[in-house]
Amino acid sequence: MKNDRTLQIKNKYEIQITKADSLKELPDFNKLGFGQFFSDYMFVAEFEQGKGWYDFKIKPYAPFQMDPAASVLHYGQALFEGLKAFKRPNGEVVIFRPEFNALRFKQGAERLCMVPPPEDLFVQAIHELVNLENRWIPKDKGSALYIRPTLIGTEGFLGVRPSRKYLFFVILSPVGAYYSSGFKPVKIWVEEEFVRAAPGGLGQTKAAANYVASLKAAELAKINGYSQVLWLDVTHKYVEEVGTMNVFFVVGNKILTPLLDDTILPGGVRSCAIQLLKDWGYEVVEKKVSLAELQDAYDKGLLTEAFGTGTAAVITSIGDLSFTNKKWLFNENEYGPIAKRLYEEITAIQSGTKVDKYNWIHLVSNSNSTTSIGLGL
Ligand SMILES: Cc1ncc(COP(=O)(O)O)c(C=O)c1O
C-alpha cells in the first residue's frame, strides 16, 4: 500500500485514501452479467457506541477480518442497498437517485436497531468512490456500475441485543445490459405456499434476512423455468411484489399496484414509474390488489399487461404468471407497450437523452472536468 492521502468533504468528513499497489485487469465489458466482478476500491466506515462514525476510508477491495462472535454472523444485523451509476455517451458520470437509497437505508437501519451512517455521508461516500472508479463504469446502453452499500453489526458477543459496533461499506460491480439479447417478457411463478414477509416484520426493508427467506421459493421456481416468484400476502389473497421488483397490473384504463405497507419494499423505480404514468395521464391506483379482482379482470379480457420495476432490470414485462392450477398469459409473449414506454423513458433519463425534470440524476463528473480524487489512476 502507498500514497495515503486524505480528502475533505464539505469541511465535514475526511476520507483517508490508500492507493492500491496494482490495479485489476478490467473484465470484458461485453460479458459482465450481474455481480460477477468488483472494482479496485471500496469505501469503509466504522461506528462504535459513544464514539459515533469514524475512520472513513477508501481502500483497496479486500476481505474483512471479523470477530467470529460478530453479531451479523449470529443475529443477522445486515442491511444493504442497490443503485446504479452510468457513464453517458458524452462522458458524464451520473448516479440515479442516491438520496432515495440513503433515506431507505436509514429507515431500514432504524427498523433493524442498527445505526445508519448520516445520509449525506452515504451519498458522498458513493460519489467519491464512483468518481475514483471511473474506468470501471461500462458505457454501453443498459450497462452500469452497480453500487452495493452495506451495513453490518460487528461487535463480538453472544446474546440477542443490538450490536454496539457497525461497519458500513460500499463495493462496486460493473453489470451488463439486462436485455442484451433483446426484450423478452419473463415467466413468473405465483407463490401460493411460502411467504416472504409478514405484517409487523421486516418486509419493507432491504434486510439481508428478507432475501434468505425468499431463496427456497425462488430456487423451486427456477427449477421449473420461472425467473422469479410473485409473493402474496400471508393470507395468499393479495399480491405483494416480485422477487426483486415491485409489480404493476394494467386493468382497463387503470394501472394498479399494491399499496405500500410493512411487507413490501418501497422501490425507487416503483416511485419513478408512478410519477411518469401519472404525468402521461394514466390513473394509477395504489391499493391492496386481490387475486380475485385480477382473475375477474383477466376473465373479462381487461387485465392486459403486468410488469415489474426494480434497479437491476429497470422495467420487466411479465408474459406469463403461473399458479399451481392455472396460467395468465399476456401480450402473446411480446413486451407490453406500457412497460416498454416506461423502460425507454427511465433509461433515456439515465443516459441523458431525455431531460431530468424530476431531479433523479446526481452528477458525479462531466466529460472534461471531474471532481476526481486525483490519484492519477
Ligand atoms: C424485494 C424487492 N422489492 C422491490 C425492489 C425494487 O426496488 P428498487 O426499485 O429500489 O430497486 C427490490 C430491489 O431492490 C427488491 O429487492
The ligand as a MOL file (V3000), in Angstrom:
LIG
                    3D

  0  0  0     0  0            999 V3000
M  V30 BEGIN CTAB
M  V30 COUNTS 16 16 0 0 0
M  V30 BEGIN ATOM
M  V30 1 C -37.7260 -7.2130 -2.5890 0
M  V30 2 C -37.5460 -6.1060 -3.5760 0
M  V30 3 N -38.6340 -5.4310 -4.0000 0
M  V30 4 C -38.5380 -4.3980 -4.8700 0
M  V30 5 C -37.3050 -3.9990 -5.3660 0
M  V30 6 C -37.2210 -2.8160 -6.2820 0
M  V30 7 O -36.6340 -1.7240 -5.6130 0
M  V30 8 P -35.8280 -0.6090 -6.4100 0
M  V30 9 O -36.7710 -0.0870 -7.4540 0
M  V30 10 O -35.4820 0.4220 -5.3920 0
M  V30 11 O -34.6370 -1.2820 -6.9980 0
M  V30 12 C -36.1580 -4.6820 -4.9570 0
M  V30 13 C -34.8310 -4.2880 -5.4620 0
M  V30 14 O -34.1680 -3.5160 -4.8690 0
M  V30 15 C -36.2660 -5.7560 -4.0440 0
M  V30 16 O -35.1810 -6.4160 -3.6190 0
M  V30 END ATOM
M  V30 BEGIN BOND
M  V30 1 1 1 2
M  V30 2 1 2 3
M  V30 3 2 2 15
M  V30 4 2 3 4
M  V30 5 1 4 5
M  V30 6 1 5 6
M  V30 7 2 5 12
M  V30 8 1 6 7
M  V30 9 1 7 8
M  V30 10 2 8 9
M  V30 11 1 8 10
M  V30 12 1 8 11
M  V30 13 1 12 13
M  V30 14 1 12 15
M  V30 15 2 13 14
M  V30 16 1 15 16
M  V30 END BOND
M  V30 END CTAB
M  END
